[in-house]
Amino acid sequence: MGRPSTREKKLKDGYYIEVRNKGSKSGIKIRRDSVEEMNQAVEDYSRSKDIVVLGESKNGKWVAKEAEKKKKKLAAKEAKAARTAKAKAAKG
């Protein structure tokens, strides 16, 4: 017997929700192919379980998280540009 793997499992393309027992910290991930199917699963499971909508996964990466990272980078660049413009205005 070897030790268990430390690498995360690669996710298939689709929409994921996490289903937990009420009051639990961990749950299982469930994948659906479309948004409509995911919403139907949320309705079905929400009667007796806690549901966390994780979002869409493509090529093993979360689509929404990539968009958030891009927004954060853009906001950081804009903030830096504003600080430099403010510093230049104060100098001259």
PyMOL Python script that loads the backbone (N, CA, C, O; Angstrom):
from pymol import cmd

cmd.read_pdbstr("""\
ATOM      1  N   MET A   1       0.838  -1.185   0.000  1.00  0.00           N
ATOM      2  CA  MET A   1       0.000   0.000   0.000  1.00  0.00           C
ATOM      3  C   MET A   1       0.877   1.240   0.000  1.00  0.00           C
ATOM      4  O   MET A   1       1.879   1.312   0.713  1.00  0.00           O
ATOM      5  N   GLY A   2       0.496   2.188  -0.788  1.00  0.00           N
ATOM      6  CA  GLY A   2       1.222   3.447  -0.847  1.00  0.00           C
ATOM      7  C   GLY A   2       0.449   4.537  -0.121  1.00  0.00           C
ATOM      8  O   GLY A   2      -0.646   4.328   0.402  1.00  0.00           O
ATOM      9  N   ARG A   3       1.052   5.669  -0.115  1.00  0.00           N
ATOM     10  CA  ARG A   3       0.367   6.783   0.536  1.00  0.00           C
ATOM     11  C   ARG A   3      -0.673   7.372  -0.415  1.00  0.00           C
ATOM     12  O   ARG A   3      -0.561   7.200  -1.629  1.00  0.00           O
ATOM     13  N   PRO A   4      -1.655   8.043   0.103  1.00  0.00           N
ATOM     14  CA  PRO A   4      -2.693   8.610  -0.768  1.00  0.00           C
ATOM     15  C   PRO A   4      -2.147   9.779  -1.593  1.00  0.00           C
ATOM     16  O   PRO A   4      -1.203  10.454  -1.183  1.00  0.00           O
ATOM     17  N   SER A   5      -2.744  10.003  -2.739  1.00  0.00           N
ATOM     18  CA  SER A   5      -2.285  11.079  -3.608  1.00  0.00           C
ATOM     19  C   SER A   5      -2.581  12.438  -2.985  1.00  0.00           C
ATOM     20  O   SER A   5      -3.558  12.599  -2.255  1.00  0.00           O
ATOM     21  N   THR A   6      -1.732  13.405  -3.280  1.00  0.00           N
ATOM     22  CA  THR A   6      -1.930  14.755  -2.761  1.00  0.00           C
ATOM     23  C   THR A   6      -2.454  15.692  -3.835  1.00  0.00           C
ATOM     24  O   THR A   6      -2.879  16.808  -3.536  1.00  0.00           O
ATOM     25  N   ARG A   7      -2.428  15.252  -5.065  1.00  0.00           N
ATOM     26  CA  ARG A   7      -2.888  16.068  -6.170  1.00  0.00           C
ATOM     27  C   ARG A   7      -4.411  16.050  -6.239  1.00  0.00           C
ATOM     28  O   ARG A   7      -5.033  15.015  -5.999  1.00  0.00           O
ATOM     29  N   GLU A   8      -5.008  17.185  -6.564  1.00  0.00           N
ATOM     30  CA  GLU A   8      -6.459  17.253  -6.693  1.00  0.00           C
ATOM     31  C   GLU A   8      -6.902  16.540  -7.957  1.00  0.00           C
ATOM     32  O   GLU A   8      -6.155  16.472  -8.933  1.00  0.00           O
ATOM     33  N   LYS A   9      -8.100  16.018  -7.939  1.00  0.00           N
ATOM     34  CA  LYS A   9      -8.663  15.358  -9.110  1.00  0.00           C
ATOM     35  C   LYS A   9      -8.961  16.382 -10.184  1.00  0.00           C
ATOM     36  O   LYS A   9      -9.369  17.504  -9.882  1.00  0.00           O
ATOM     37  N   LYS A  10      -8.759  16.002 -11.447  1.00  0.00           N
ATOM     38  CA  LYS A  10      -9.104  16.882 -12.550  1.00  0.00           C
ATOM     39  C   LYS A  10     -10.615  16.831 -12.741  1.00  0.00           C
ATOM     40  O   LYS A  10     -11.217  15.757 -12.735  1.00  0.00           O
ATOM     41  N   LEU A  11     -11.211  17.986 -12.909  1.00  0.00           N
ATOM     42  CA  LEU A  11     -12.657  18.073 -13.053  1.00  0.00           C
ATOM     43  C   LEU A  11     -13.047  18.044 -14.526  1.00  0.00           C
ATOM     44  O   LEU A  11     -12.372  18.638 -15.366  1.00  0.00           O
ATOM     45  N   LYS A  12     -14.129  17.356 -14.830  1.00  0.00           N
ATOM     46  CA  LYS A  12     -14.666  17.352 -16.185  1.00  0.00           C
ATOM     47  C   LYS A  12     -15.335  18.696 -16.457  1.00  0.00           C
ATOM     48  O   LYS A  12     -15.673  19.426 -15.524  1.00  0.00           O
ATOM     49  N   ASP A  13     -15.522  19.020 -17.726  1.00  0.00           N
ATOM     50  CA  ASP A  13     -16.230  20.242 -18.094  1.00  0.00           C
ATOM     51  C   ASP A  13     -17.691  20.121 -17.684  1.00  0.00           C
ATOM     52  O   ASP A  13     -18.322  19.086 -17.900  1.00  0.00           O
ATOM     53  N   GLY A  14     -18.222  21.181 -17.092  1.00  0.00           N
ATOM     54  CA  GLY A  14     -19.617  21.177 -16.689  1.00  0.00           C
ATOM     55  C   GLY A  14     -19.853  22.142 -15.550  1.00  0.00           C
ATOM     56  O   GLY A  14     -18.976  22.927 -15.187  1.00  0.00           O
ATOM     57  N   TYR A  15     -21.032  22.076 -14.997  1.00  0.00           N
ATOM     58  CA  TYR A  15     -21.444  22.959 -13.905  1.00  0.00           C
ATOM     59  C   TYR A  15     -21.498  22.137 -12.620  1.00  0.00           C
ATOM     60  O   TYR A  15     -22.063  21.043 -12.599  1.00  0.00           O
ATOM     61  N   TYR A  16     -20.910  22.667 -11.557  1.00  0.00           N
ATOM     62  CA  TYR A  16     -20.769  21.922 -10.316  1.00  0.00           C
ATOM     63  C   TYR A  16     -21.530  22.570  -9.170  1.00  0.00           C
ATOM     64  O   TYR A  16     -21.612  23.793  -9.060  1.00  0.00           O
ATOM     65  N   ILE A  17     -22.086  21.705  -8.315  1.00  0.00           N
ATOM     66  CA  ILE A  17     -22.654  22.132  -7.044  1.00  0.00           C
ATOM     67  C   ILE A  17     -22.055  21.234  -5.970  1.00  0.00           C
ATOM     68  O   ILE A  17     -21.638  20.110  -6.251  1.00  0.00           O
ATOM     69  N   GLU A  18     -22.017  21.728  -4.756  1.00  0.00           N
ATOM     70  CA  GLU A  18     -21.571  20.910  -3.637  1.00  0.00           C
ATOM     71  C   GLU A  18     -22.778  20.672  -2.736  1.00  0.00           C
ATOM     72  O   GLU A  18     -23.454  21.618  -2.333  1.00  0.00           O
ATOM     73  N   VAL A  19     -23.044  19.407  -2.422  1.00  0.00           N
ATOM     74  CA  VAL A  19     -24.183  19.016  -1.608  1.00  0.00           C
ATOM     75  C   VAL A  19     -23.661  18.572  -0.252  1.00  0.00           C
ATOM     76  O   VAL A  19     -22.799  17.697  -0.169  1.00  0.00           O
ATOM     77  N   ARG A  20     -24.186  19.182   0.823  1.00  0.00           N
ATOM     78  CA  ARG A  20     -23.754  18.881   2.183  1.00  0.00           C
ATOM     79  C   ARG A  20     -24.958  18.541   3.047  1.00  0.00           C
ATOM     80  O   ARG A  20     -26.076  18.979   2.776  1.00  0.00           O
ATOM     81  N   ASN A  21     -24.718  17.757   4.086  1.00  0.00           N
ATOM     82  CA  ASN A  21     -25.747  17.591   5.107  1.00  0.00           C
ATOM     83  C   ASN A  21     -25.830  18.893   5.880  1.00  0.00           C
ATOM     84  O   ASN A  21     -24.837  19.608   6.007  1.00  0.00           O
ATOM     85  N   LYS A  22     -27.008  19.202   6.397  1.00  0.00           N
ATOM     86  CA  LYS A  22     -27.180  20.455   7.131  1.00  0.00           C
ATOM     87  C   LYS A  22     -26.248  20.491   8.325  1.00  0.00           C
ATOM     88  O   LYS A  22     -26.227  19.562   9.132  1.00  0.00           O
ATOM     89  N   GLY A  23     -25.470  21.572   8.440  1.00  0.00           N
ATOM     90  CA  GLY A  23     -24.528  21.740   9.537  1.00  0.00           C
ATOM     91  C   GLY A  23     -23.173  21.107   9.294  1.00  0.00           C
ATOM     92  O   GLY A  23     -22.295  21.216  10.151  1.00  0.00           O
ATOM     93  N   SER A  24     -22.968  20.460   8.180  1.00  0.00           N
ATOM     94  CA  SER A  24     -21.698  19.800   7.882  1.00  0.00           C
ATOM     95  C   SER A  24     -20.732  20.771   7.214  1.00  0.00           C
ATOM     96  O   SER A  24     -21.152  21.746   6.591  1.00  0.00           O
ATOM     97  N   LYS A  25     -19.433  20.498   7.347  1.00  0.00           N
ATOM     98  CA  LYS A  25     -18.421  21.357   6.726  1.00  0.00           C
ATOM     99  C   LYS A  25     -18.007  20.860   5.350  1.00  0.00           C
ATOM    100  O   LYS A  25     -17.575  21.657   4.517  1.00  0.00           O
ATOM    101  N   SER A  26     -18.125  19.587   5.097  1.00  0.00           N
ATOM    102  CA  SER A  26     -17.705  19.046   3.810  1.00  0.00           C
ATOM    103  C   SER A  26     -18.876  18.348   3.134  1.00  0.00           C
ATOM    104  O   SER A  26     -19.853  17.969   3.780  1.00  0.00           O
ATOM    105  N   GLY A  27     -18.756  18.188   1.825  1.00  0.00           N
ATOM    106  CA  GLY A  27     -19.818  17.558   1.064  1.00  0.00           C
ATOM    107  C   GLY A  27     -19.262  16.907  -0.177  1.00  0.00           C
ATOM    108  O   GLY A  27     -18.053  16.702  -0.289  1.00  0.00           O
ATOM    109  N   ILE A  28     -20.141  16.577  -1.119  1.00  0.00           N
ATOM    110  CA  ILE A  28     -19.712  15.973  -2.371  1.00  0.00           C
ATOM    111  C   ILE A  28     -20.028  16.921  -3.520  1.00  0.00           C
ATOM    112  O   ILE A  28     -20.982  17.698  -3.461  1.00  0.00           O
ATOM    113  N   LYS A  29     -19.209  16.842  -4.563  1.00  0.00           N
ATOM    114  CA  LYS A  29     -19.420  17.670  -5.747  1.00  0.00           C
ATOM    115  C   LYS A  29     -20.242  16.877  -6.749  1.00  0.00           C
ATOM    116  O   LYS A  29     -19.998  15.694  -6.987  1.00  0.00           O
ATOM    117  N   ILE A  30     -21.218  17.555  -7.328  1.00  0.00           N
ATOM    118  CA  ILE A  30     -22.065  16.947  -8.349  1.00  0.00           C
ATOM    119  C   ILE A  30     -21.968  17.783  -9.606  1.00  0.00           C
ATOM    120  O   ILE A  30     -22.082  19.008  -9.557  1.00  0.00           O
ATOM    121  N   ARG A  31     -21.754  17.109 -10.754  1.00  0.00           N
ATOM    122  CA  ARG A  31     -21.594  17.800 -12.029  1.00  0.00           C
ATOM    123  C   ARG A  31     -22.843  17.616 -12.877  1.00  0.00           C
ATOM    124  O   ARG A  31     -23.450  16.545 -12.905  1.00  0.00           O
ATOM    125  N   ARG A  32     -23.205  18.685 -13.565  1.00  0.00           N
ATOM    126  CA  ARG A  32     -24.285  18.646 -14.541  1.00  0.00           C
ATOM    127  C   ARG A  32     -23.774  19.305 -15.820  1.00  0.00           C
ATOM    128  O   ARG A  32     -22.883  20.153 -15.781  1.00  0.00           O
ATOM    129  N   ASP A  33     -24.350  18.903 -16.956  1.00  0.00           N
ATOM    130  CA  ASP A  33     -23.880  19.401 -18.251  1.00  0.00           C
ATOM    131  C   ASP A  33     -24.361  20.801 -18.581  1.00  0.00           C
ATOM    132  O   ASP A  33     -23.667  21.533 -19.287  1.00  0.00           O
ATOM    133  N   SER A  34     -25.532  21.195 -18.089  1.00  0.00           N
ATOM    134  CA  SER A  34     -26.068  22.514 -18.445  1.00  0.00           C
ATOM    135  C   SER A  34     -26.536  23.251 -17.194  1.00  0.00           C
ATOM    136  O   SER A  34     -26.693  22.661 -16.125  1.00  0.00           O
ATOM    137  N   VAL A  35     -26.753  24.548 -17.354  1.00  0.00           N
ATOM    138  CA  VAL A  35     -27.207  25.385 -16.243  1.00  0.00           C
ATOM    139  C   VAL A  35     -28.595  24.951 -15.791  1.00  0.00           C
ATOM    140  O   VAL A  35     -28.882  24.936 -14.594  1.00  0.00           O
ATOM    141  N   GLU A  36     -29.467  24.593 -16.751  1.00  0.00           N
ATOM    142  CA  GLU A  36     -30.818  24.175 -16.405  1.00  0.00           C
ATOM    143  C   GLU A  36     -30.802  22.913 -15.557  1.00  0.00           C
ATOM    144  O   GLU A  36     -31.544  22.806 -14.580  1.00  0.00           O
ATOM    145  N   GLU A  37     -29.950  21.948 -15.933  1.00  0.00           N
ATOM    146  CA  GLU A  37     -29.848  20.711 -15.166  1.00  0.00           C
ATOM    147  C   GLU A  37     -29.292  20.982 -13.774  1.00  0.00           C
ATOM    148  O   GLU A  37     -29.726  20.373 -12.796  1.00  0.00           O
ATOM    149  N   MET A  38     -28.326  21.900 -13.688  1.00  0.00           N
ATOM    150  CA  MET A  38     -27.752  22.250 -12.394  1.00  0.00           C
ATOM    151  C   MET A  38     -28.817  22.888 -11.499  1.00  0.00           C
ATOM    152  O   MET A  38     -28.927  22.545 -10.321  1.00  0.00           O
ATOM    153  N   ASN A  39     -29.601  23.816 -12.056  1.00  0.00           N
ATOM    154  CA  ASN A  39     -30.649  24.473 -11.273  1.00  0.00           C
ATOM    155  C   ASN A  39     -31.705  23.471 -10.808  1.00  0.00           C
ATOM    156  O   ASN A  39     -32.228  23.593  -9.700  1.00  0.00           O
ATOM    157  N   GLN A  40     -32.020  22.489 -11.641  1.00  0.00           N
ATOM    158  CA  GLN A  40     -32.976  21.457 -11.247  1.00  0.00           C
ATOM    159  C   GLN A  40     -32.416  20.624 -10.089  1.00  0.00           C
ATOM    160  O   GLN A  40     -33.147  20.283  -9.159  1.00  0.00           O
ATOM    161  N   ALA A  41     -31.134  20.299 -10.144  1.00  0.00           N
ATOM    162  CA  ALA A  41     -30.499  19.543  -9.062  1.00  0.00           C
ATOM    163  C   ALA A  41     -30.489  20.358  -7.770  1.00  0.00           C
ATOM    164  O   ALA A  41     -30.678  19.807  -6.686  1.00  0.00           O
ATOM    165  N   VAL A  42     -30.269  21.664  -7.886  1.00  0.00           N
ATOM    166  CA  VAL A  42     -30.297  22.530  -6.705  1.00  0.00           C
ATOM    167  C   VAL A  42     -31.671  22.486  -6.061  1.00  0.00           C
ATOM    168  O   VAL A  42     -31.782  22.375  -4.840  1.00  0.00           O
ATOM    169  N   GLU A  43     -32.718  22.571  -6.870  1.00  0.00           N
ATOM    170  CA  GLU A  43     -34.083  22.505  -6.337  1.00  0.00           C
ATOM    171  C   GLU A  43     -34.343  21.165  -5.647  1.00  0.00           C
ATOM    172  O   GLU A  43     -34.938  21.120  -4.571  1.00  0.00           O
ATOM    173  N   ASP A  44     -33.893  20.077  -6.275  1.00  0.00           N
ATOM    174  CA  ASP A  44     -34.137  18.748  -5.723  1.00  0.00           C
ATOM    175  C   ASP A  44     -33.427  18.557  -4.386  1.00  0.00           C
ATOM    176  O   ASP A  44     -34.035  18.088  -3.424  1.00  0.00           O
ATOM    177  N   TYR A  45     -32.169  18.908  -4.319  1.00  0.00           N
ATOM    178  CA  TYR A  45     -31.369  18.662  -3.119  1.00  0.00           C
ATOM    179  C   TYR A  45     -31.632  19.678  -2.009  1.00  0.00           C
ATOM    180  O   TYR A  45     -31.414  19.370  -0.837  1.00  0.00           O
ATOM    181  N   SER A  46     -32.090  20.871  -2.348  1.00  0.00           N
ATOM    182  CA  SER A  46     -32.227  21.923  -1.339  1.00  0.00           C
ATOM    183  C   SER A  46     -33.321  21.621  -0.311  1.00  0.00           C
ATOM    184  O   SER A  46     -33.374  22.270   0.733  1.00  0.00           O
ATOM    185  N   ARG A  47     -34.175  20.668  -0.584  1.00  0.00           N
ATOM    186  CA  ARG A  47     -35.232  20.310   0.363  1.00  0.00           C
ATOM    187  C   ARG A  47     -34.664  19.733   1.657  1.00  0.00           C
ATOM    188  O   ARG A  47     -35.197  19.979   2.739  1.00  0.00           O
ATOM    189  N   SER A  48     -33.569  18.957   1.540  1.00  0.00           N
ATOM    190  CA  SER A  48     -33.044  18.291   2.728  1.00  0.00           C
ATOM    191  C   SER A  48     -31.558  18.539   2.964  1.00  0.00           C
ATOM    192  O   SER A  48     -31.026  18.102   3.984  1.00  0.00           O
ATOM    193  N   LYS A  49     -30.875  19.224   2.054  1.00  0.00           N
ATOM    194  CA  LYS A  49     -29.427  19.417   2.153  1.00  0.00           C
ATOM    195  C   LYS A  49     -29.066  20.890   1.991  1.00  0.00           C
ATOM    196  O   LYS A  49     -29.870  21.695   1.519  1.00  0.00           O
ATOM    197  N   ASP A  50     -27.832  21.228   2.396  1.00  0.00           N
ATOM    198  CA  ASP A  50     -27.273  22.545   2.105  1.00  0.00           C
ATOM    199  C   ASP A  50     -26.582  22.460   0.751  1.00  0.00           C
ATOM    200  O   ASP A  50     -25.896  21.482   0.456  1.00  0.00           O
ATOM    201  N   ILE A  51     -26.769  23.492  -0.070  1.00  0.00           N
ATOM    202  CA  ILE A  51     -26.233  23.501  -1.423  1.00  0.00           C
ATOM    203  C   ILE A  51     -25.286  24.683  -1.587  1.00  0.00           C
ATOM    204  O   ILE A  51     -25.602  25.796  -1.166  1.00  0.00           O
ATOM    205  N   VAL A  52     -24.116  24.445  -2.203  1.00  0.00           N
ATOM    206  CA  VAL A  52     -23.185  25.506  -2.570  1.00  0.00           C
ATOM    207  C   VAL A  52     -22.959  25.389  -4.072  1.00  0.00           C
ATOM    208  O   VAL A  52     -22.493  24.356  -4.554  1.00  0.00           O
ATOM    209  N   VAL A  53     -23.289  26.445  -4.811  1.00  0.00           N
ATOM    210  CA  VAL A  53     -23.079  26.445  -6.255  1.00  0.00           C
ATOM    211  C   VAL A  53     -21.624  26.849  -6.500  1.00  0.00           C
ATOM    212  O   VAL A  53     -21.217  27.962  -6.168  1.00  0.00           O
ATOM    213  N   LEU A  54     -20.848  25.934  -7.082  1.00  0.00           N
ATOM    214  CA  LEU A  54     -19.426  26.176  -7.306  1.00  0.00           C
ATOM    215  C   LEU A  54     -19.174  26.885  -8.632  1.00  0.00           C
ATOM    216  O   LEU A  54     -18.239  27.680  -8.731  1.00  0.00           O
ATOM    217  N   GLY A  55     -19.981  26.616  -9.648  1.00  0.00           N
ATOM    218  CA  GLY A  55     -19.838  27.300 -10.923  1.00  0.00           C
ATOM    219  C   GLY A  55     -19.438  26.367 -12.040  1.00  0.00           C
ATOM    220  O   GLY A  55     -19.607  25.151 -11.951  1.00  0.00           O
ATOM    221  N   GLU A  56     -18.896  26.964 -13.108  1.00  0.00           N
ATOM    222  CA  GLU A  56     -18.553  26.212 -14.308  1.00  0.00           C
ATOM    223  C   GLU A  56     -17.071  25.892 -14.348  1.00  0.00           C
ATOM    224  O   GLU A  56     -16.232  26.720 -13.990  1.00  0.00           O
ATOM    225  N   SER A  57     -16.760  24.689 -14.784  1.00  0.00           N
ATOM    226  CA  SER A  57     -15.381  24.251 -14.942  1.00  0.00           C
ATOM    227  C   SER A  57     -15.125  23.945 -16.414  1.00  0.00           C
ATOM    228  O   SER A  57     -15.895  23.227 -17.051  1.00  0.00           O
ATOM    229  N   LYS A  58     -14.039  24.494 -16.949  1.00  0.00           N
ATOM    230  CA  LYS A  58     -13.615  24.185 -18.318  1.00  0.00           C
ATOM    231  C   LYS A  58     -12.122  23.915 -18.298  1.00  0.00           C
ATOM    232  O   LYS A  58     -11.350  24.684 -17.725  1.00  0.00           O
ATOM    233  N   ASN A  59     -11.720  22.823 -18.925  1.00  0.00           N
ATOM    234  CA  ASN A  59     -10.317  22.421 -18.997  1.00  0.00           C
ATOM    235  C   ASN A  59      -9.673  22.338 -17.614  1.00  0.00           C
ATOM    236  O   ASN A  59      -8.500  22.672 -17.448  1.00  0.00           O
ATOM    237  N   GLY A  60     -10.439  21.893 -16.630  1.00  0.00           N
ATOM    238  CA  GLY A  60      -9.909  21.716 -15.285  1.00  0.00           C
ATOM    239  C   GLY A  60      -9.775  22.992 -14.477  1.00  0.00           C
ATOM    240  O   GLY A  60      -9.206  22.964 -13.386  1.00  0.00           O
ATOM    241  N   LYS A  61     -10.285  24.122 -14.983  1.00  0.00           N
ATOM    242  CA  LYS A  61     -10.199  25.391 -14.266  1.00  0.00           C
ATOM    243  C   LYS A  61     -11.591  25.979 -14.110  1.00  0.00           C
ATOM    244  O   LYS A  61     -12.471  25.754 -14.941  1.00  0.00           O
ATOM    245  N   TRP A  62     -11.778  26.731 -13.038  1.00  0.00           N
ATOM    246  CA  TRP A  62     -13.063  27.383 -12.797  1.00  0.00           C
ATOM    247  C   TRP A  62     -13.159  28.624 -13.667  1.00  0.00           C
ATOM    248  O   TRP A  62     -12.261  29.465 -13.632  1.00  0.00           O
ATOM    249  N   VAL A  63     -14.210  28.758 -14.434  1.00  0.00           N
ATOM    250  CA  VAL A  63     -14.389  29.866 -15.372  1.00  0.00           C
ATOM    251  C   VAL A  63     -14.559  31.181 -14.621  1.00  0.00           C
ATOM    252  O   VAL A  63     -13.934  32.174 -14.994  1.00  0.00           O
ATOM    253  N   ALA A  64     -15.370  31.223 -13.591  1.00  0.00           N
ATOM    254  CA  ALA A  64     -15.645  32.458 -12.857  1.00  0.00           C
ATOM    255  C   ALA A  64     -14.398  32.946 -12.134  1.00  0.00           C
ATOM    256  O   ALA A  64     -14.165  34.153 -12.060  1.00  0.00           O
ATOM    257  N   LYS A  65     -13.598  32.040 -11.602  1.00  0.00           N
ATOM    258  CA  LYS A  65     -12.400  32.447 -10.873  1.00  0.00           C
ATOM    259  C   LYS A  65     -11.390  33.095 -11.812  1.00  0.00           C
ATOM    260  O   LYS A  65     -10.708  34.044 -11.427  1.00  0.00           O
ATOM    261  N   GLU A  66     -11.289  32.593 -13.039  1.00  0.00           N
ATOM    262  CA  GLU A  66     -10.377  33.198 -14.008  1.00  0.00           C
ATOM    263  C   GLU A  66     -10.822  34.619 -14.334  1.00  0.00           C
ATOM    264  O   GLU A  66      -9.986  35.514 -14.461  1.00  0.00           O
ATOM    265  N   ALA A  67     -12.123  34.835 -14.471  1.00  0.00           N
ATOM    266  CA  ALA A  67     -12.650  36.169 -14.757  1.00  0.00           C
ATOM    267  C   ALA A  67     -12.386  37.101 -13.579  1.00  0.00           C
ATOM    268  O   ALA A  67     -12.062  38.272 -13.778  1.00  0.00           O
ATOM    269  N   GLU A  68     -12.521  36.591 -12.352  1.00  0.00           N
ATOM    270  CA  GLU A  68     -12.258  37.412 -11.167  1.00  0.00           C
ATOM    271  C   GLU A  68     -10.785  37.812 -11.101  1.00  0.00           C
ATOM    272  O   GLU A  68     -10.462  38.945 -10.744  1.00  0.00           O
ATOM    273  N   LYS A  69      -9.896  36.886 -11.444  1.00  0.00           N
ATOM    274  CA  LYS A  69      -8.456  37.193 -11.428  1.00  0.00           C
ATOM    275  C   LYS A  69      -8.134  38.299 -12.427  1.00  0.00           C
ATOM    276  O   LYS A  69      -7.352  39.204 -12.134  1.00  0.00           O
ATOM    277  N   LYS A  70      -8.745  38.218 -13.614  1.00  0.00           N
ATOM    278  CA  LYS A  70      -8.505  39.242 -14.628  1.00  0.00           C
ATOM    279  C   LYS A  70      -9.008  40.597 -14.155  1.00  0.00           C
ATOM    280  O   LYS A  70      -8.350  41.614 -14.371  1.00  0.00           O
ATOM    281  N   LYS A  71     -10.174  40.617 -13.509  1.00  0.00           N
ATOM    282  CA  LYS A  71     -10.723  41.874 -12.990  1.00  0.00           C
ATOM    283  C   LYS A  71      -9.816  42.458 -11.918  1.00  0.00           C
ATOM    284  O   LYS A  71      -9.591  43.668 -11.887  1.00  0.00           O
ATOM    285  N   LYS A  72      -9.292  41.609 -11.038  1.00  0.00           N
ATOM    286  CA  LYS A  72      -8.413  42.084  -9.975  1.00  0.00           C
ATOM    287  C   LYS A  72      -7.129  42.664 -10.552  1.00  0.00           C
ATOM    288  O   LYS A  72      -6.662  43.707 -10.094  1.00  0.00           O
ATOM    289  N   LYS A  73      -6.547  41.993 -11.565  1.00  0.00           N
ATOM    290  CA  LYS A  73      -5.330  42.509 -12.194  1.00  0.00           C
ATOM    291  C   LYS A  73      -5.586  43.861 -12.841  1.00  0.00           C
ATOM    292  O   LYS A  73      -4.775  44.779 -12.710  1.00  0.00           O
ATOM    293  N   LEU A  74      -6.708  43.988 -13.537  1.00  0.00           N
ATOM    294  CA  LEU A  74      -7.057  45.240 -14.193  1.00  0.00           C
ATOM    295  C   LEU A  74      -7.262  46.340 -13.169  1.00  0.00           C
ATOM    296  O   LEU A  74      -6.808  47.465 -13.374  1.00  0.00           O
ATOM    297  N   ALA A  75      -7.937  46.036 -12.069  1.00  0.00           N
ATOM    298  CA  ALA A  75      -8.173  47.025 -11.018  1.00  0.00           C
ATOM    299  C   ALA A  75      -6.851  47.456 -10.377  1.00  0.00           C
ATOM    300  O   ALA A  75      -6.673  48.631 -10.056  1.00  0.00           O
ATOM    301  N   ALA A  76      -5.935  46.521 -10.193  1.00  0.00           N
ATOM    302  CA  ALA A  76      -4.628  46.848  -9.609  1.00  0.00           C
ATOM    303  C   ALA A  76      -3.839  47.763 -10.542  1.00  0.00           C
ATOM    304  O   ALA A  76      -3.195  48.708 -10.086  1.00  0.00           O
ATOM    305  N   LYS A  77      -3.885  47.486 -11.846  1.00  0.00           N
ATOM    306  CA  LYS A  77      -3.187  48.337 -12.812  1.00  0.00           C
ATOM    307  C   LYS A  77      -3.772  49.747 -12.821  1.00  0.00           C
ATOM    308  O   LYS A  77      -3.033  50.730 -12.868  1.00  0.00           O
ATOM    309  N   GLU A  78      -5.090  49.842 -12.776  1.00  0.00           N
ATOM    310  CA  GLU A  78      -5.749  51.154 -12.772  1.00  0.00           C
ATOM    311  C   GLU A  78      -5.414  51.924 -11.504  1.00  0.00           C
ATOM    312  O   GLU A  78      -5.198  53.135 -11.557  1.00  0.00           O
ATOM    313  N   ALA A  79      -5.369  51.248 -10.374  1.00  0.00           N
ATOM    314  CA  ALA A  79      -5.039  51.905  -9.108  1.00  0.00           C
ATOM    315  C   ALA A  79      -3.600  52.408  -9.135  1.00  0.00           C
ATOM    316  O   ALA A  79      -3.312  53.503  -8.651  1.00  0.00           O
ATOM    317  N   LYS A  80      -2.704  51.616  -9.696  1.00  0.00           N
ATOM    318  CA  LYS A  80      -1.299  52.027  -9.784  1.00  0.00           C
ATOM    319  C   LYS A  80      -1.160  53.242 -10.700  1.00  0.00           C
ATOM    320  O   LYS A  80      -0.421  54.178 -10.396  1.00  0.00           O
ATOM    321  N   ALA A  81      -1.874  53.218 -11.818  1.00  0.00           N
ATOM    322  CA  ALA A  81      -1.830  54.348 -12.748  1.00  0.00           C
ATOM    323  C   ALA A  81      -2.385  55.613 -12.083  1.00  0.00           C
ATOM    324  O   ALA A  81      -1.862  56.707 -12.296  1.00  0.00           O
ATOM    325  N   ALA A  82      -3.420  55.468 -11.297  1.00  0.00           N
ATOM    326  CA  ALA A  82      -4.004  56.626 -10.606  1.00  0.00           C
ATOM    327  C   ALA A  82      -3.028  57.179  -9.566  1.00  0.00           C
ATOM    328  O   ALA A  82      -2.911  58.395  -9.417  1.00  0.00           O
ATOM    329  N   ARG A  83      -2.333  56.306  -8.854  1.00  0.00           N
ATOM    330  CA  ARG A  83      -1.363  56.761  -7.845  1.00  0.00           C
ATOM    331  C   ARG A  83      -0.195  57.500  -8.505  1.00  0.00           C
ATOM    332  O   ARG A  83       0.252  58.530  -8.000  1.00  0.00           O
ATOM    333  N   THR A  84       0.296  56.976  -9.628  1.00  0.00           N
ATOM    334  CA  THR A  84       1.412  57.628 -10.311  1.00  0.00           C
ATOM    335  C   THR A  84       0.974  58.991 -10.870  1.00  0.00           C
ATOM    336  O   THR A  84       1.730  59.960 -10.809  1.00  0.00           O
ATOM    337  N   ALA A  85      -0.253  59.058 -11.416  1.00  0.00           N
ATOM    338  CA  ALA A  85      -0.771  60.324 -11.940  1.00  0.00           C
ATOM    339  C   ALA A  85      -0.932  61.339 -10.807  1.00  0.00           C
ATOM    340  O   ALA A  85      -0.648  62.523 -10.989  1.00  0.00           O
ATOM    341  N   LYS A  86      -1.375  60.891  -9.671  1.00  0.00           N
ATOM    342  CA  LYS A  86      -1.546  61.766  -8.519  1.00  0.00           C
ATOM    343  C   LYS A  86      -0.190  62.275  -8.021  1.00  0.00           C
ATOM    344  O   LYS A  86      -0.054  63.441  -7.652  1.00  0.00           O
ATOM    345  N   ALA A  87       0.812  61.388  -8.014  1.00  0.00           N
ATOM    346  CA  ALA A  87       2.154  61.775  -7.577  1.00  0.00           C
ATOM    347  C   ALA A  87       2.760  62.782  -8.539  1.00  0.00           C
ATOM    348  O   ALA A  87       3.409  63.734  -8.106  1.00  0.00           O
ATOM    349  N   LYS A  88       2.559  62.588  -9.846  1.00  0.00           N
ATOM    350  CA  LYS A  88       3.091  63.526 -10.839  1.00  0.00           C
ATOM    351  C   LYS A  88       2.429  64.903 -10.709  1.00  0.00           C
ATOM    352  O   LYS A  88       3.083  65.934 -10.868  1.00  0.00           O
ATOM    353  N   ALA A  89       1.133  64.903 -10.420  1.00  0.00           N
ATOM    354  CA  ALA A  89       0.403  66.152 -10.273  1.00  0.00           C
ATOM    355  C   ALA A  89       0.887  66.901  -9.014  1.00  0.00           C
ATOM    356  O   ALA A  89       0.938  68.131  -9.000  1.00  0.00           O
ATOM    357  N   ALA A  90       1.229  66.165  -7.988  1.00  0.00           N
ATOM    358  CA  ALA A  90       1.699  66.796  -6.745  1.00  0.00           C
ATOM    359  C   ALA A  90       3.094  67.380  -6.943  1.00  0.00           C
ATOM    360  O   ALA A  90       3.424  68.398  -6.335  1.00  0.00           O
ATOM    361  N   LYS A  91       3.923  66.749  -7.788  1.00  0.00           N
ATOM    362  CA  LYS A  91       5.279  67.243  -8.055  1.00  0.00           C
ATOM    363  C   LYS A  91       5.261  68.511  -8.880  1.00  0.00           C
ATOM    364  O   LYS A  91       5.961  69.482  -8.590  1.00  0.00           O
ATOM    365  N   GLY A  92       4.459  68.477  -9.895  1.00  0.00           N
ATOM    366  CA  GLY A  92       4.606  69.571 -10.839  1.00  0.00           C
ATOM    367  C   GLY A  92       3.370  70.278 -11.101  1.00  0.00           C
ATOM    368  O   GLY A  92       3.356  71.228 -11.884  1.00  0.00           O
TER     369      GLY A  92
END
""", "prot")
cmd.dss("prot")
cmd.show_as("cartoon", "prot")
cmd.util.cbc("prot")
cmd.orient("prot")
